[in-house]
């Protein structure tokens, strides 16, 4: 039995049910999915770059992804992640095929969790998941807000696409 496929299939069904039950509003309820793994690691750092880099190193070391590159932009609010060969990519592709826009990225949730926990950022959200199964990668656009004053700050993210 392919355990990863089985677990991804199970998660797909749960995500579909949650998405339809909440009329498409499920994305606001799932920011903690996946964070247990990264919380079990001793991530330390004093800057956004240190935290993100250390999270990426742990995630790659465990084989959850082949590689992740990132960019911080948009007045320091945008966190763009390019994720290659993620263990969850088949799940995202199947959701997309089934008509449910992918809305949970456990890998992104892990990184954002550590930004909020270690750097005391105020809040965040995943704005866009661009799944490209044929290329074996996805791009995630997330907003991370350091202070309450920055919440709602708008940047032109199209220049980072």
C-alpha positions as CSV (number, residue, x, y, z in Angstrom):
1,X,0.0,0.0,0.0
2,X,1.2,3.5,-0.8
3,X,0.7,5.2,2.6
4,X,1.3,8.7,1.3
5,X,-1.3,8.3,-1.5
6,X,-3.8,6.8,1.0
7,X,-3.3,9.7,3.4
8,X,-3.5,12.3,0.7
9,X,-6.8,10.7,-0.6
10,X,-8.2,10.8,2.9
11,X,-7.2,14.5,3.3
12,X,-8.8,15.3,0.0
13,X,-12.1,13.9,1.1
14,X,-12.0,15.9,4.4
15,X,-11.0,19.1,2.6
16,X,-13.9,18.7,0.1
17,X,-16.4,18.1,2.8
18,X,-15.2,21.0,4.9
19,X,-15.1,23.3,1.9
20,X,-18.7,22.5,0.9
21,X,-20.0,22.4,4.4
22,X,-18.7,26.0,5.0
23,X,-19.8,27.3,1.6
24,X,-16.2,28.0,0.5
25,X,-15.3,29.8,3.7
26,X,-13.1,27.0,5.0
27,X,-9.8,28.7,4.2
28,X,-10.3,31.0,7.2
29,X,-10.5,27.9,9.6
30,X,-7.4,25.8,8.7
31,X,-4.3,27.8,9.5
32,X,-3.2,25.2,12.1
33,X,-3.3,22.2,9.7
34,X,0.3,20.8,9.5
35,X,2.0,22.9,12.3
36,X,2.5,20.0,14.7
37,X,5.5,18.8,12.7
38,X,7.4,22.1,12.8
39,X,6.5,22.8,16.4
40,X,8.3,19.6,17.3
41,X,11.5,21.1,15.9
42,X,13.7,23.7,17.7
43,X,13.4,26.5,15.3
44,X,15.3,29.6,16.5
45,X,15.9,32.9,14.9
46,X,15.6,36.7,15.3
47,X,14.7,37.7,11.7
48,X,12.1,36.6,9.2
49,X,14.9,35.3,6.9
50,X,16.4,33.2,9.7
51,X,13.0,31.7,10.7
52,X,11.9,30.9,7.1
53,X,15.3,29.4,6.2
54,X,15.4,27.2,9.3
55,X,11.8,26.0,8.6
56,X,12.7,25.2,5.0
57,X,15.8,23.2,6.1
58,X,13.7,21.1,8.5
59,X,11.0,20.5,6.0
60,X,13.5,19.5,3.3
61,X,15.5,17.3,5.7
62,X,12.4,15.3,6.4
63,X,11.6,14.8,2.7
64,X,8.3,16.7,2.7
65,X,9.5,18.8,-0.2
66,X,12.4,18.7,-2.6
67,X,13.0,22.4,-2.4
68,X,11.5,25.7,-1.4
69,X,12.5,29.2,-2.4
70,X,11.0,32.3,-1.0
71,X,10.6,36.0,-1.5
72,X,9.5,38.7,1.0
73,X,8.1,41.7,-0.8
74,X,5.1,44.1,-0.9
75,X,6.2,46.4,2.0
76,X,7.3,43.3,4.0
77,X,3.8,41.9,3.9
78,X,4.0,39.3,1.1
79,X,5.6,35.9,1.7
80,X,5.9,34.1,-1.7
81,X,6.9,30.5,-1.5
82,X,7.9,28.4,-4.5
83,X,7.6,24.7,-3.5
84,X,8.9,21.9,-5.5
85,X,7.9,18.2,-5.3
86,X,5.8,18.5,-2.2
87,X,4.4,15.4,-0.6
88,X,1.0,17.1,-0.7
89,X,1.0,18.1,-4.4
90,X,-1.1,15.1,-5.5
91,X,-3.8,16.1,-2.9
92,X,-3.9,19.7,-4.2
93,X,-4.1,18.5,-7.8
94,X,-6.9,16.2,-7.0
95,X,-8.9,18.9,-5.2
96,X,-8.4,21.2,-8.2
97,X,-9.5,18.5,-10.6
98,X,-12.6,17.9,-8.4
99,X,-13.6,21.6,-8.6
100,X,-12.4,22.7,-5.2
101,X,-9.8,25.5,-5.3
102,X,-6.9,24.3,-3.1
103,X,-7.0,26.3,0.2
104,X,-4.8,24.4,2.7
105,X,-1.1,24.3,2.4
106,X,0.4,22.5,5.5
107,X,3.9,23.5,4.4
108,X,3.0,27.2,4.3
109,X,1.1,26.8,7.6
110,X,4.3,25.5,9.2
111,X,6.4,28.4,8.1
112,X,3.8,31.0,9.0
113,X,3.2,29.4,12.4
114,X,6.9,29.8,13.3
115,X,6.9,33.5,12.1
116,X,4.0,34.3,14.3
117,X,5.3,32.2,17.3
118,X,9.0,33.2,17.2
119,X,8.8,36.7,15.9
120,X,5.5,37.6,17.5
121,X,3.9,38.7,14.2
122,X,0.2,39.6,14.6
123,X,-1.6,37.5,12.0
124,X,-1.4,36.0,8.5
125,X,-3.4,34.4,5.8
126,X,-2.8,32.4,2.6
127,X,-4.0,34.5,-0.3
128,X,-3.4,32.3,-3.3
129,X,-2.3,28.7,-4.1
130,X,-1.1,28.2,-7.6
131,X,-0.8,24.5,-8.3
132,X,1.1,23.2,-11.3
133,X,1.1,19.5,-11.1
134,X,2.7,19.0,-14.5
135,X,5.7,20.9,-13.3
136,X,5.7,19.3,-9.8
137,X,5.5,22.6,-8.1
138,X,3.2,25.2,-6.6
139,X,3.5,28.9,-5.6
140,X,1.9,30.2,-2.5
141,X,1.2,33.9,-1.8
142,X,0.7,34.6,1.9
143,X,0.3,37.8,3.9
144,X,2.1,38.1,7.1
145,X,1.4,41.1,9.3
146,X,4.0,42.1,11.9
147,X,1.9,44.7,13.8
148,X,-1.8,45.5,14.1
149,X,-1.1,48.8,12.2
150,X,0.0,46.8,9.2
151,X,-3.1,44.7,9.0
152,X,-5.0,45.6,5.9
153,X,-2.0,47.2,4.2
154,X,-2.2,46.6,0.5
155,X,0.6,45.9,-1.9
156,X,0.7,45.2,-5.6
157,X,1.4,41.5,-5.6
158,X,1.1,41.2,-9.3
159,X,4.7,42.3,-9.7
160,X,5.8,39.2,-7.8
161,X,3.9,36.7,-9.9
